[in-house]
Amino acid sequence: MKLVLTAVALACLAPVAALAQTAPAPATAPAATPAPAAAASTAKFNLDTPIETIVADEKAKAVLATSLGADVTANPAYESFKAMSLRQVQPFAPDKLTDELLKKVETDLAAIK
């Protein structure tokens, strides 16, 4: 019985897979102009950079210490969140990592060359 059900399921999926392979390629979208946020992506550090990468640079670590008011590496849970970015950590501490604070940190980190 299992064999029959498996065969029926595969038979139903086969035409769909064949259609997907013969469908014409979608039209290419025109090249988009870079958004203003694209400039931030060229920065050495941003809100998506892992925290351990940020604190490895003395200037970037100072930005975090100044903005957050403490050395994040001294936090007892540092080992748990060091591989995460500030943007990933924000939902766990929304009262401390406000959108305004992260915007300031992002601006300060982007200034580091």
C-alpha positions, 0 to 999 in steps of 0.5 A: 500500500505504501508503494502505491501511495508513493508512486501516486505522489511521485506521478502527481509531482512529475508534471509540475517538475517538468513544467518548471523546467520548460518555463521561459526564463523571467525577464531581467529587471533593470539595474537598480540605482544603489540605495543610500544604505548601500554606502553603509554596506561599504563601511568596515563595520555595520549593525550586521557585523558580528559583535566579536568582529567589532570588539576585535578592533579597538576603535570599534570597541570604543564606539560600543563602550561609549554608546552602550555605557559598558564593555560588552566583553565583560558581560557574563553572557558575552560568549552566548551572543558574541557571534551575533550582530547588534541587529540580531541581539536587539530583540533580546534587549529592545529597551536597551538597544533602541532603534535610535541607539543603533542608528547612532552606533551605525553612524559611528561605526561607519566613520571608522576607516 
